[in-house]
Amino acid sequence: MKDILERIKSLRLLVVGDVMLDRYVKGEVSRISPEAPVPVLAVEDETVVAGGAANVALNGADMGAVVEAFGWFGRDEQGDRLKNILKDKDIAVDSLLSFEGAPTISKTRVMASNQQICRVDREEAPDSYRPDLSKLGEDLRQKAGEADVVVISDYGKGFVTNELIALVREASPFVAVDPKPSRLLDYSNPDLLTPNRLEAFELAGISRLTREKVPEENIVRSINEKFNPAMLAITLGADGMLLAREGRVEKTMPTAAREVYDVSGAGDTVIASMTLALGAGASLEQAAEFANVAAGIVVGKVGTATASPEEILNHS
């Protein structure tokens, strides 16, 4: 893993997708409100971190890559704060990416004793976040062509469109996609596709509500027929990660997590680390092992988090 981390330092990563600002309000609950049957939180701490595609970018930067983020940054306090978080990690954000018409997507998680008791979202409808590629297309095409690897991080908020996917796929030498199947977008022909278990069901045309045991081979075959990913990595939570290539299951890897406190952002870590490892010349299995270790570190932390090279080396 040391060799992979060393080679990652020379890579340029472009992350395209739904950037977000995540706020955590933490405290203790010791009583119920006299005004309504709800807990009263005595706030002890507030933190603000990058979320969504911005967290993918943060993961890439913490692993040593040169990173740029491409998404919807509203002309508001949240947008400025998110840009500053990224810039503090030397993640580039083009000045063109400052938009009116919709706020920067933000999520506030209220936590009591490390347990989430509610979440407050600030966002508009997906159509409000659709990028105008007549203005941004050439800029995006150039950035995708100059990057060694591109991650498309679709959180279903509207920035990722069929036109955007097609443009990036055409321009980039390597495209990894973290999909949101409910949006019914054309994720065809990525170099790497990283759905979780439920997303894999949906991509395969199977209801996520099904309780039947569906053979993994059938799911992989169906996803391959519809989207033709060169490589497929299905994250299975506590059951690890299923790897497939060209429609054939290759391996299921057990999880590397030692303790699980919070799975928030684990998928961001997986796609960032796998993409960079593959870009650094690792095999699919080596990249999955690398991502497995990184994600195992992240789920052992509370809130959206990243894994540093030192943590990865100590954990492996």
PEDAFEN-V432422 format. One record per backbone hydrogen bond with DSSP energy under -0.5 kcal/mol. NH is the residue of the N-H (numbers start at 1). CO is the residue of the C=O. E is the energy in kcal/mol with one decimal. If there is no record, write none. Layout:
BEGIN
[[NH CO E] [NH CO E]]
END
This chain:
BEGIN
[[5 1 -2.6] [6 2 -2.0] [7 3 -2.2] [8 4 -2.1] [9 5 -0.9] [9 6 -0.5] [10 7 -1.4] [11 8 -2.0] [13 11 -0.5] [13 66 -3.1] [14 149 -2.1] [15 13 -0.5] [15 68 -2.8] [16 14 -0.5] [16 151 -3.1] [17 70 -2.0] [18 153 -1.8] [19 17 -1.2] [20 51 -1.9] [21 105 -2.2] [22 20 -0.5] [22 49 -3.0] [23 21 -0.5] [23 107 -3.2] [24 47 -3.1] [25 23 -0.5] [25 109 -2.7] [26 24 -0.6] [26 45 -3.1] [27 111 -1.7] [28 42 -1.5] [30 28 -0.5] [30 40 -0.7] [31 40 -0.5] [33 38 -3.3] [38 36 -2.7] [40 31 -2.2] [41 39 -0.6] [42 28 -2.8] [42 40 -0.6] [43 41 -0.9] [44 26 -3.3] [45 26 -2.0] [47 24 -2.3] [49 22 -3.3] [51 20 -2.7] [53 18 -2.3] [54 51 -1.5] [55 52 -1.0] [56 52 -1.3] [57 53 -2.0] [58 54 -1.9] [59 55 -2.4] [60 56 -2.2] [61 57 -2.3] [62 58 -2.5] [63 59 -1.1] [64 61 -1.6] [65 60 -2.0] [66 11 -2.8] [67 65 -0.6] [68 13 -2.1] [69 92 -2.7] [70 15 -2.8] [73 71 -0.8] [74 72 -0.6] [75 99 -2.0] [76 74 -2.0] [80 76 -2.3] [81 77 -2.4] [82 78 -2.5] [83 79 -2.5] [84 80 -2.2] [85 81 -2.0] [86 82 -2.1] [87 83 -3.0] [88 84 -2.1] [89 86 -1.3] [90 87 -2.0] [91 86 -2.5] [92 67 -2.2] [92 90 -0.6] [94 69 -0.5] [97 94 -1.8] [98 96 -1.9] [99 73 -2.5] [106 122 -1.9] [107 21 -2.4] [108 120 -3.0] [109 23 -3.2] [109 107 -0.6] [110 108 -0.5] [110 118 -2.8] [111 25 -3.4] [111 109 -0.6] [112 115 -3.1] [113 27 -1.5] [115 112 -1.5] [117 110 -3.0] [118 110 -1.1] [120 108 -2.9] [121 119 -0.5] [122 106 -2.8] [123 121 -0.5] [128 125 -2.0] [129 126 -1.9] [130 127 -1.0] [131 159 -0.5] [133 131 -1.2] [135 132 -1.5] [136 132 -2.1] [137 133 -1.9] [140 136 -2.6] [141 137 -2.8] [142 138 -2.2] [143 139 -2.1] [144 140 -2.7] [145 141 -2.0] [146 142 -1.8] [147 143 -1.5] [148 12 -1.6] [149 12 -1.8] [150 174 -2.3] [151 14 -2.6] [152 176 -3.1] [153 16 -2.8] [153 151 -0.7] [154 152 -0.8] [154 178 -2.2] [155 153 -0.8] [161 159 -0.5] [165 161 -2.6] [166 162 -2.5] [167 163 -2.1] [168 164 -2.5] [169 165 -2.8] [170 166 -1.9] [171 167 -1.8] [172 168 -2.7] [176 150 -2.9] [177 192 -2.7] [178 152 -2.7] [179 177 -0.7] [183 180 -2.1] [184 181 -2.1] [187 185 -1.2] [189 227 -3.3] [190 187 -0.7] [191 175 -2.1] [192 175 -1.5] [193 231 -1.7] [194 177 -2.3] [197 235 -1.2] [200 196 -2.5] [201 197 -1.9] [202 198 -2.0] [203 199 -2.7] [204 200 -1.9] [205 202 -1.4] [206 201 -3.1] [210 207 -1.6] [214 212 -0.7] [215 213 -0.5] [218 215 -0.5] [219 215 -1.6] [220 216 -2.7] [221 217 -2.4] [222 218 -2.4] [223 219 -2.5] [224 220 -2.3] [225 221 -2.2] [226 222 -1.8] [227 223 -2.9] [228 223 -0.7] [228 224 -1.5] [230 190 -2.4] [231 191 -0.7] [232 244 -2.8] [233 193 -2.6] [234 242 -2.6] [235 195 -2.0] [235 233 -0.7] [236 240 -3.4] [239 236 -1.9] [240 237 -1.9] [241 253 -2.5] [242 234 -2.7] [243 251 -3.5] [244 232 -2.4] [245 248 -2.3] [246 229 -0.6] [246 230 -1.0] [248 245 -1.6] [250 243 -3.0] [251 243 -1.5] [253 241 -3.4] [255 238 -0.5] [261 259 -0.6] [261 299 -3.6] [262 299 -1.8] [266 263 -2.1] [269 265 -1.8] [270 266 -2.2] [271 267 -2.2] [272 268 -2.1] [273 269 -2.6] [274 270 -2.6] [275 271 -1.9] [276 272 -2.1] [277 273 -2.4] [278 274 -2.6] [279 275 -2.4] [280 276 -1.5] [281 278 -1.6] [282 277 -2.5] [287 283 -2.8] [288 284 -2.3] [289 285 -2.3] [290 286 -2.3] [291 287 -2.6] [292 288 -2.7] [293 289 -2.0] [294 290 -2.1] [295 291 -3.0] [296 292 -2.0] [297 293 -1.5] [298 294 -1.9] [299 295 -2.4] [300 297 -0.9] [301 298 -1.9] [305 264 -0.5] [309 62 -0.8] [312 308 -2.4] [313 309 -2.6] [314 310 -2.2] [315 311 -1.9] [316 312 -1.6]]
END
